[in-house]
Amino acid sequence: MMTESLCIAAISHLRQRLLDDMAVRRFSQGTQRNYLRNVGRFAMFLGRLGVTN
């Protein structure tokens, strides 16, 4: 359980960083939503979370 919460915290951090970067670049809300959805799909395709050690 502890590892899961650490992974969720790391994913939330990565998600927020991606959102912040897209906001700085003035991406529209729709583009941000599409990017997040596609990054999630890519992670599912890879079969792992976006956290590396």
Contacts in CASP RR format, 6 or more apart in sequence:
PFRMAT RR
TARGET T0000
AUTHOR 0000-0000-0000
METHOD contacts of the structure
MODEL  1
MMTESLCIAAISHLRQRLLDDMAVRRFSQGTQRNYLRNVGRFAMFLGRLG
VTN
7 49 0 8 1.000
7 51 0 8 1.000
10 49 0 8 1.000
10 50 0 8 1.000
10 51 0 8 1.000
11 49 0 8 1.000
11 50 0 8 1.000
11 51 0 8 1.000
14 50 0 8 1.000
14 51 0 8 1.000
15 36 0 8 1.000
18 35 0 8 1.000
18 36 0 8 1.000
18 39 0 8 1.000
19 32 0 8 1.000
19 36 0 8 1.000
22 31 0 8 1.000
22 32 0 8 1.000
22 35 0 8 1.000
23 32 0 8 1.000
27 35 0 8 1.000
43 49 0 8 1.000
43 50 0 8 1.000
END
